[in-house]
Amino acid sequence: MKKYSCDHSALSLAGTGKENEDALGVTEGAVSCFVLADGLGGHGNGALASRLAVQAACETCKCSAELSED
């Protein structure tokens, strides 16, 4: 199996809202996962929603031994 590497960084600029509700997650292992969720500023609990979405996606990737359409 061919090995790949990927460098990554994150930058989130302040928008017009009171707080930045975006979330970013990265997992590396058998399956690497890069997830970005937009908190939709102005909607209730956008920061919580985006953080939970990122956590769920990253946990799913951590539990995967390989990538499949499922």
Residue, then its C-alpha position, 0 to 999 in steps of 0.5 A: m500500500k502506498k503511503y502519503s503524507c499531508d501537511h495542514s494548517a487552519l485559519s479562520l477569519a472573523g466574520t460579521g458575527k459575535e463569535n466564530e462558530d466554525a469547527l475544524g477536526v483532523t484525524e490521522g491513521a488508517v483513514s485520515c479525515f479532514v473535517l470543516a463545519d460551518g456554524l451558521g452564525g445567527h442560528g442557535n447553538g451554531a458553535l455547539a452544532s459544528r463542534l459535534a458534527v466534527q467530533a462525530a465525523c472524526e470518531t467515525c474515521k478513527c473507527s474505520a480500518e479502510l475507506s468505503e462508500d458505506 
